[in-house]
Amino acid sequence: MRLYLLPLATMQPGNIPVPGYVIQTDDNVNILIDTGWPRSFIDNPQNPPGLTVEMSAEDSIVSRLSSIGLSPLDIHYLVCSHLDDDHSGNHDLFSKAELIIQREQYDLAKGGHPRFAANRDVWGSASLNYRVIDGDMELVPGVKLLETSGHVPGHQSLLVRLPRTGPVLLAIDAVMHSSMADAATREMYITDMDDELRIRASTKKIFDVTNRENAALVIYGHDSEQWSTLRHAPVYYD
């Protein structure tokens, strides 16, 4: 099994990474986690408040998949951590995949919540095949989805058990930076949508799973300092 980290954009100031991930199993199942900002941002970025999106053609999800010998049609599962624009910008390219999402997140977005409205034509495309789930679930052997509501209701993180590296936890936006990893002291961030109790509970869940699994690595969602130390595709963890 391999884990690839895909650089899909950078936000300034601070060199803040916007990552996606690919897991390739031993039996050639390709699992993509998140798809980054909309590809239209390459020529026409729509900057979030206080930030500037830097995205080149090389950063597109199609280009990053190509760097590891894949195309959107090769993806069997697209795990949707949540439907914020920087995570769901290119879902419409994956009509052959099964999209896995937590029910609470899907229902909230489909119900018309304004936070997810700008990109609805993309993640809500009629051509997409969603599987809605409730709570933690083993997707395939060695890959477990973890319900981590807090940043948004129905957020999900992943635990990947790699044969050589060991367990790797993809916290995604449940814990965006290493400085936020302590549930007791975690700072509430402007983009955190849910109530503080759930945010701290999901932060603690990441911490508890990390300890229980003796995880070799926790990858935080938008940690510029950590990101610069990690292997990026086409290099991989196995």
VEXKOL-955387 format. One line per 3 residues: number of its first residue (from 0); their letters; for each residue x, y negated, z of N, C-alpha, C, O. Coordinates in steps of 0.1 Angstrom, whole numbers, always signed. Layout:
VEXKOL-955387
NUM> a> X/Y/Z/X/Y/Z/X/Y/Z/X/Y/Z  ...
***
This chain:
VEXKOL-955387
0> mrl> +8/+12/+0/+0/+0/+0/+9/-12/+0/+19/-13/+7  +4/-23/-8/+12/-35/-9/+3/-47/-5/-9/-47/-8  +9/-57/+0/+2/-70/+3/+10/-81/-4/+21/-83/-1
3> yll> +3/-88/-13/+8/-100/-20/+2/-112/-14/-10/-113/-12  +10/-123/-12/+6/-136/-8/+6/-145/-20/+17/-147/-26  -5/-151/-24/-6/-159/-36/-7/-174/-32/-16/-178/-25
6> pla> +3/-182/-36/+2/-196/-34/-8/-202/-45/-5/-202/-57  -19/-208/-40/-29/-212/-50/-30/-228/-50/-37/-233/-59  -24/-235/-41/-23/-249/-42/-16/-254/-29/-13/-246/-20
9> tmq> -13/-267/-29/-7/-273/-17/-14/-286/-15/-18/-293/-24  -17/-289/-2/-23/-302/+2/-13/-311/+9/-6/-306/+17  -14/-323/+5/-5/-333/+12/-14/-343/+19/-25/-346/+16
12> pgn> -8/-349/+30/+6/-347/+35/+8/-334/+43/-2/-329/+48  +20/-330/+43/+23/-318/+52/+26/-305/+45/+28/-295/+51  +25/-305/+31/+28/-292/+24/+19/-281/+29/+23/-270/+31
15> ipv> +6/-284/+31/-3/-274/+36/-7/-264/+25/-12/-268/+15  -5/-251/+28/-7/-241/+18/-22/-238/+16/-29/-238/+26  -26/-234/+4/-39/-228/+2/-36/-214/-4/-34/-213/-16
18> pgy> -37/-204/+4/-33/-191/+0/-45/-182/-4/-56/-184/+0  -42/-172/-13/-50/-161/-15/-42/-148/-12/-30/-150/-10  -48/-137/-13/-41/-124/-10/-46/-113/-19/-57/-113/-22
21> viq> -37/-104/-22/-40/-92/-29/-35/-80/-22/-23/-80/-18  -43/-70/-19/-39/-57/-14/-41/-47/-25/-52/-46/-31  -30/-39/-27/-31/-28/-37/-29/-15/-29/-19/-14/-22
24> tdd> -39/-7/-30/-38/+6/-22/-30/+16/-30/-27/+15/-41  -27/+27/-23/-20/+38/-29/-27/+45/-41/-21/+50/-50  -40/+44/-41/-48/+49/-52/-53/+39/-61/-63/+40/-68
27> nvn> -45/+28/-62/-47/+17/-72/-60/+10/-71/-66/+6/-82  -65/+8/-59/-76/-1/-57/-71/-15/-54/-62/-16/-46  -76/-25/-62/-71/-39/-60/-81/-47/-53/-93/-48/-57
30> ili> -77/-52/-42/-85/-61/-33/-80/-75/-33/-69/-77/-29  -88/-84/-37/-84/-98/-37/-92/-105/-25/-103/-103/-23  -84/-113/-18/-91/-121/-7/-89/-136/-10/-79/-141/-10
33> dtg> -101/-142/-13/-102/-156/-16/-96/-160/-30/-87/-153/-35  -101/-171/-35/-97/-175/-49/-92/-190/-50/-90/-195/-61  -91/-197/-39/-85/-210/-39/-95/-221/-44/-107/-218/-47
36> wpr> -90/-233/-46/-97/-244/-51/-102/-241/-65/-96/-233/-72  -113/-248/-70/-117/-246/-84/-106/-249/-94/-98/-258/-92  -105/-241/-104/-94/-243/-114/-95/-256/-121/-85/-261/-127
39> sfi> -106/-263/-121/-108/-276/-127/-99/-286/-119/-96/-297/-125  -94/-283/-107/-86/-292/-99/-72/-293/-105/-65/-303/-101  -68/-284/-114/-55/-286/-121/-54/-299/-128/-44/-306/-127
42> dnp> -65/-303/-135/-65/-316/-142/-73/-326/-135/-71/-338/-138  -82/-322/-126/-91/-332/-120/-94/-329/-106/-105/-324/-102  -84/-330/-97/-85/-327/-83/-96/-335/-76/-96/-348/-78
45> qnp> -104/-329/-68/-113/-336/-59/-108/-336/-45/-110/-326/-38  -102/-346/-41/-94/-345/-28/-103/-346/-16/-112/-354/-16  -101/-337/-6/-109/-338/+6/-104/-350/+14/-93/-356/+11
48> pgl> -112/-355/+23/-108/-367/+31/-95/-366/+37/-92/-357/+45  -86/-376/+34/-73/-377/+40/-62/-368/+34/-51/-368/+39  -66/-360/+24/-56/-351/+18/-56/-353/+3/-66/-357/-3
51> tve> -45/-349/-3/-43/-348/-18/-40/-334/-22/-30/-328/-17  -48/-329/-31/-46/-315/-36/-36/-315/-47/-37/-323/-57  -25/-307/-46/-16/-305/-57/-17/-291/-62/-15/-281/-55
54> msa> -21/-290/-75/-24/-277/-81/-20/-277/-95/-24/-285/-103  -10/-268/-98/-5/-267/-112/-12/-255/-119/-19/-247/-113  -10/-254/-132/-15/-243/-140/-9/-230/-134/-16/-219/-134
57> eds> +3/-230/-129/+9/-218/-123/+2/-214/-111/+2/-202/-107  -5/-223/-104/-12/-220/-91/-26/-214/-93/-32/-210/-84  -31/-214/-106/-44/-208/-108/-45/-194/-104/-35/-187/-105
60> ivs> -56/-189/-100/-58/-175/-96/-54/-166/-107/-49/-155/-105  -58/-170/-120/-55/-161/-131/-40/-160/-133/-34/-149/-135  -32/-171/-132/-18/-171/-133/-11/-163/-122/-2/-155/-125
63> rls> -16/-165/-110/-10/-157/-99/-13/-142/-100/-4/-134/-97  -24/-139/-104/-27/-124/-106/-18/-119/-117/-13/-108/-116  -17/-127/-128/-8/-122/-139/+6/-120/-135/+13/-111/-140
66> sig> +11/-127/-125/+25/-126/-120/+27/-112/-114/+38/-108/-113  +16/-105/-110/+17/-92/-104/+11/-82/-113/+7/-71/-108  +9/-85/-126/+4/-76/-135/-11/-73/-135/-16/-63/-140
69> lsp> -19/-82/-130/-33/-81/-129/-41/-92/-136/-35/-103/-138  -53/-89/-139/-63/-99/-144/-75/-99/-135/-77/-89/-127  -84/-108/-136/-96/-108/-128/-104/-95/-130/-111/-90/-121
72> ldi> -103/-89/-142/-111/-77/-145/-105/-65/-138/-112/-54/-137  -93/-66/-132/-87/-55/-125/-90/-54/-110/-87/-45/-103  -97/-65/-106/-101/-65/-91/-113/-57/-88/-124/-59/-94
75> hyl> -112/-48/-79/-123/-39/-75/-132/-46/-64/-144/-46/-65  -125/-52/-55/-132/-59/-44/-127/-73/-42/-115/-76/-43  -136/-83/-41/-132/-97/-37/-138/-99/-24/-150/-101/-22
78> vcs> -129/-100/-14/-134/-103/+0/-135/-118/+2/-125/-125/+0  -147/-122/+5/-149/-137/+7/-148/-140/+22/-157/-137/+29  -137/-146/+25/-135/-149/+39/-146/-159/+44/-152/-158/+55
81> hld> -149/-169/+35/-160/-178/+37/-161/-186/+24/-153/-185/+15  -171/-195/+23/-174/-201/+10/-170/-216/+10/-176/-223/+2  -161/-220/+18/-155/-234/+17/-149/-235/+3/-144/-224/-3
84> ddh> -148/-247/-3/-144/-248/-17/-130/-244/-19/-127/-239/-30  -121/-244/-9/-107/-240/-11/-105/-225/-10/-94/-220/-11  -116/-218/-8/-115/-204/-7/-124/-196/-17/-122/-185/-20
87> sgn> -133/-204/-23/-143/-198/-32/-143/-204/-46/-153/-202/-53  -133/-211/-50/-134/-220/-62/-134/-212/-75/-137/-219/-85  -132/-200/-75/-131/-192/-88/-138/-179/-88/-135/-170/-95
90> hdl> -148/-178/-79/-155/-165/-78/-162/-161/-91/-163/-149/-94  -165/-170/-99/-173/-167/-111/-164/-159/-121/-170/-153/-131  -151/-159/-119/-142/-151/-128/-143/-136/-125/-137/-128/-133
93> fsk> -149/-132/-114/-148/-118/-109/-161/-111/-110/-166/-105/-100  -167/-111/-122/-180/-105/-124/-180/-89/-124/-190/-83/-122  -168/-84/-125/-166/-69/-124/-163/-64/-110/-164/-52/-108
96> ael> -161/-73/-101/-157/-69/-87/-170/-68/-79/-180/-74/-82  -168/-62/-67/-179/-62/-57/-174/-73/-47/-163/-71/-41  -182/-83/-44/-178/-93/-35/-184/-90/-21/-196/-87/-19
99> iiq> -175/-90/-11/-178/-86/+2/-179/-98/+11/-169/-106/+12  -190/-101/+18/-192/-113/+26/-201/-110/+38/-209/-101/+37  -199/-117/+49/-207/-115/+60/-221/-121/+58/-222/-132/+52
102> req> -231/-114/+63/-245/-119/+61/-247/-133/+66/-254/-141/+59  -242/-136/+77/-245/-149/+83/-239/-160/+74/-246/-171/+72  -227/-158/+68/-222/-168/+59/-230/-169/+47/-233/-180/+42
105> ydl> -233/-158/+41/-240/-157/+28/-254/-164/+30/-258/-172/+21  -261/-161/+40/-275/-166/+42/-274/-181/+45/-283/-189/+40  -264/-186/+52/-263/-200/+55/-260/-208/+42/-266/-218/+39
108> akg> -251/-203/+33/-248/-209/+21/-259/-209/+11/-263/-219/+5  -265/-197/+10/-277/-195/+0/-289/-203/+5/-297/-207/-4  -290/-206/+17/-301/-214/+23/-299/-229/+20/-309/-236/+23
111> ghp> -288/-233/+14/-287/-247/+10/-279/-256/+19/-280/-268/+18  -271/-250/+28/-263/-259/+37/-254/-268/+28/-247/-263/+19  -254/-281/+31/-246/-290/+23/-231/-288/+22/-225/-291/+13
114> rfa> -226/-281/+33/-211/-279/+33/-207/-270/+21/-196/-272/+16  -216/-261/+16/-212/-252/+6/-218/-255/-8/-218/-247/-17  -225/-267/-9/-233/-270/-21/-224/-274/-33/-228/-270/-44
117> anr> -213/-280/-31/-205/-286/-43/-201/-275/-52/-200/-277/-64  -198/-263/-46/-192/-252/-54/-203/-241/-56/-199/-230/-60  -215/-244/-54/-225/-233/-54/-227/-227/-68/-229/-215/-69
120> dvw> -225/-234/-79/-226/-229/-92/-216/-218/-95/-218/-209/-103  -205/-219/-87/-194/-209/-89/-196/-197/-80/-197/-185/-85  -197/-199/-67/-199/-187/-58/-213/-181/-59/-216/-169/-56
123> gsa> -223/-189/-64/-237/-184/-66/-240/-180/-79/-252/-178/-82  -230/-177/-88/-233/-173/-102/-242/-160/-102/-239/-151/-94  -251/-160/-110/-260/-148/-111/-253/-135/-116/-258/-124/-114
126> sln> -241/-137/-122/-234/-126/-127/-226/-118/-116/-220/-108/-118  -226/-124/-104/-218/-118/-93/-225/-107/-85/-237/-108/-83  -218/-97/-80/-223/-86/-73/-218/-87/-59/-207/-82/-55
129> yrv> -227/-92/-50/-224/-93/-36/-228/-81/-28/-239/-75/-30  -219/-77/-19/-223/-68/-8/-223/-75/+5/-212/-80/+9  -234/-76/+12/-235/-84/+24/-234/-74/+36/-241/-64/+36
132> idg> -225/-77/+45/-222/-69/+56/-224/-76/+69/-226/-88/+70  -225/-68/+80/-227/-74/+93/-216/-69/+103/-216/-57/+106  -207/-78/+106/-197/-74/+116/-185/-67/+110/-183/-67/+98
135> dme> -177/-61/+119/-165/-55/+115/-168/-42/+107/-178/-36/+108  -159/-40/+97/-161/-28/+88/-148/-24/+82/-140/-33/+78  -145/-11/+81/-134/-6/+73/-138/-6/+58/-147/+1/+54
138> lvp> -131/-14/+50/-134/-15/+36/-129/-3/+28/-137/+4/+21  -116/+0/+30/-110/+12/+25/-100/+16/+36/-97/+8/+45  -95/+29/+36/-86/+33/+46/-74/+23/+47/-67/+20/+37
141> gvk> -71/+18/+59/-60/+8/+61/-64/-6/+60/-55/-15/+62  -76/-9/+56/-80/-23/+54/-93/-25/+62/-104/-19/+58  -93/-33/+72/-105/-35/+81/-109/-50/+81/-100/-59/+82
144> lle> -121/-52/+78/-127/-66/+79/-131/-69/+93/-137/-61/+100  -128/-81/+98/-131/-85/+111/-140/-98/+111/-136/-108/+106  -151/-96/+117/-160/-108/+118/-155/-118/+128/-152/-114/+140
147> tsg> -152/-130/+123/-145/-140/+132/-152/-154/+130/-146/-164/+127  -165/-154/+133/-173/-166/+132/-166/-177/+141/-161/-174/+152  -167/-189/+137/-162/-200/+145/-159/-212/+136/-165/-222/+137
150> hvp> -149/-210/+128/-146/-221/+118/-158/-224/+110/-162/-235/+108  -165/-213/+105/-179/-214/+100/-186/-201/+105/-179/-191/+108  -199/-201/+106/-206/-189/+109/-204/-179/+98/-205/-182/+86
153> ghq> -201/-167/+102/-199/-156/+93/-185/-156/+86/-184/-150/+75  -175/-162/+92/-162/-161/+87/-157/-147/+89/-161/-141/+99  -147/-143/+80/-141/-130/+83/-126/-130/+80/-122/-137/+71
156> sll> -119/-123/+88/-105/-121/+87/-102/-106/+84/-112/-99/+82  -89/-102/+82/-86/-89/+78/-74/-83/+85/-65/-91/+89  -75/-71/+88/-64/-63/+93/-59/-53/+83/-67/-45/+78
159> vrl> -46/-54/+79/-41/-45/+68/-30/-37/+75/-20/-42/+80  -31/-24/+74/-21/-15/+80/-11/-10/+69/-14/-1/+61  +0/-17/+68/+10/-14/+58/+20/-3/+63/+23/-3/+75
162> prt> +24/+6/+54/+32/+18/+59/+46/+14/+64/+50/+21/+73  +52/+4/+58/+66/+0/+63/+66/-12/+72/+72/-11/+83  +59/-22/+68/+58/-34/+76/+51/-32/+89/+55/-37/+100
165> gpv> +40/-24/+89/+32/-22/+100/+19/-31/+99/+17/-36/+88  +11/-32/+109/-2/-39/+108/+1/-54/+106/+9/-60/+112  -6/-60/+96/-6/-74/+93/-20/-79/+95/-30/-74/+89
168> lla> -21/-90/+102/-35/-96/+104/-35/-109/+96/-27/-118/+98  -45/-110/+87/-48/-122/+79/-58/-130/+87/-70/-127/+86  -54/-140/+94/-64/-147/+103/-73/-156/+95/-84/-159/+98
171> ida> -67/-161/+83/-74/-170/+75/-78/-182/+83/-70/-187/+91  -90/-188/+82/-93/-200/+89/-99/-198/+103/-102/-208/+110  -99/-186/+108/-102/-183/+122/-91/-189/+130/-94/-195/+141
174> vmh> -79/-188/+126/-68/-195/+132/-59/-201/+121/-52/-193/+114  -60/-214/+119/-54/-220/+107/-39/-222/+109/-32/-224/+99  -34/-223/+121/-20/-227/+124/-16/-220/+136/-24/-218/+145
177> ssm> -3/-217/+138/+2/-210/+149/-1/-217/+162/-2/-211/+173  -2/-231/+161/-4/-239/+173/-18/-237/+178/-21/-242/+189  -27/-231/+171/-41/-229/+175/-44/-215/+179/-55/-211/+181
180> ada> -33/-207/+181/-35/-192/+184/-39/-189/+198/-44/-178/+201  -38/-198/+207/-42/-196/+221/-56/-201/+223/-59/-213/+221  -65/-191/+226/-80/-195/+227/-82/-205/+238/-91/-213/+236
183> atr> -75/-205/+248/-77/-214/+259/-74/-228/+256/-80/-238/+261  -64/-230/+248/-59/-244/+245/-62/-248/+231/-58/-259/+227  -68/-239/+223/-70/-242/+208/-77/-256/+207/-88/-258/+213
186> emy> -71/-264/+198/-77/-277/+195/-89/-275/+185/-87/-267/+175  -100/-281/+187/-111/-281/+177/-107/-290/+166/-103/-302/+168  -108/-285/+154/-104/-292/+142/-116/-298/+135/-127/-293/+136
189> itd> -114/-309/+127/-125/-316/+121/-133/-307/+111/-145/-309/+110  -127/-297/+106/-134/-288/+96/-141/-276/+103/-147/-268/+97  -139/-275/+117/-145/-264/+124/-160/-267/+125/-164/-277/+131
192> mdd> -168/-258/+120/-182/-261/+119/-190/-255/+131/-200/-262/+135  -187/-244/+136/-195/-237/+146/-192/-243/+160/-184/-252/+162  -200/-238/+170/-198/-243/+184/-185/-239/+190/-179/-228/+186
195> elr> -180/-246/+200/-167/-243/+206/-166/-229/+212/-156/-223/+211  -177/-224/+217/-177/-211/+224/-173/-200/+213/-165/-191/+216  -179/-201/+202/-177/-191/+191/-163/-192/+186/-156/-183/+182
198> ira> -158/-205/+184/-145/-207/+179/-134/-201/+189/-125/-195/+184  -136/-203/+201/-126/-198/+211/-127/-182/+211/-117/-176/+213  -139/-177/+210/-141/-163/+210/-134/-156/+198/-128/-146/+199
201> stk> -135/-162/+186/-129/-156/+174/-114/-158/+175/-106/-149/+171  -109/-169/+181/-95/-170/+183/-89/-160/+192/-79/-154/+190  -97/-157/+203/-93/-146/+212/-93/-133/+206/-85/-124/+209
204> kif> -103/-131/+197/-104/-118/+190/-92/-115/+181/-86/-104/+181  -87/-126/+174/-75/-124/+167/-63/-121/+176/-55/-112/+173  -62/-127/+187/-51/-125/+197/-52/-110/+202/-42/-103/+203
207> dvt> -65/-106/+205/-66/-92/+211/-63/-82/+201/-57/-72/+204  -68/-83/+188/-65/-73/+178/-50/-73/+175/-44/-62/+174  -43/-85/+175/-29/-85/+173/-22/-77/+184/-12/-69/+181
210> nre> -26/-78/+196/-19/-71/+207/-23/-56/+207/-14/-48/+209  -35/-53/+205/-39/-39/+205/-33/-31/+193/-29/-19/+195  -31/-37/+182/-26/-31/+170/-10/-32/+170/-4/-26/+162
213> naa> -5/-40/+179/+10/-43/+179/+14/-48/+165/+23/-43/+159  +6/-58/+161/+8/-63/+147/+22/-68/+145/+28/-75/+153  +27/-65/+133/+41/-70/+129/+40/-84/+125/+50/-91/+126
216> lvi> +29/-89/+120/+28/-102/+115/+13/-107/+116/+4/-99/+112  +11/-119/+120/-2/-126/+118/+1/-138/+109/+9/-146/+111  -7/-138/+98/-6/-149/+88/-17/-159/+90/-29/-155/+89
219> ygh> -14/-171/+94/-24/-181/+97/-28/-188/+84/-21/-188/+74  -40/-194/+84/-47/-198/+72/-40/-209/+64/-40/-209/+52  -35/-219/+71/-30/-231/+65/-18/-236/+72/-17/-248/+75
222> dse> -8/-228/+75/+3/-231/+84/+16/-234/+75/+22/-224/+70  +19/-246/+72/+30/-249/+63/+43/-244/+68/+51/-240/+60  +46/-245/+81/+59/-240/+86/+60/-225/+85/+70/-221/+80
225> qws> +50/-218/+88/+50/-203/+86/+51/-200/+71/+59/-191/+68  +43/-206/+63/+42/-203/+49/+55/-203/+42/+58/-195/+34  +64/-213/+46/+77/-214/+39/+86/-203/+43/+96/-201/+36
228> tlr> +83/-195/+53/+91/-184/+57/+87/-170/+52/+94/-160/+54  +75/-170/+45/+69/-157/+41/+73/-154/+27/+77/-162/+19  +71/-141/+23/+73/-137/+9/+61/-140/+1/+50/-137/+5
231> hap> +63/-146/-10/+52/-150/-20/+53/-141/-32/+64/-137/-36  +41/-138/-38/+41/-130/-50/+49/-137/-61/+50/-149/-62  +56/-128/-69/+55/-114/-70/+62/-105/-60/+61/-93/-61
234> vyy> +69/-111/-50/+75/-103/-39/+63/-99/-30/+53/-106/-30  +64/-88/-23/+53/-83/-15/+58/-77/-2/+69/-74/+0  +48/-74/+7/+50/-66/+19/+44/-52/+17/+34/-51/+10
237> d> +51/-42/+21/+46/-29/+20/+48/-21/+33/+44/-9/+33
***
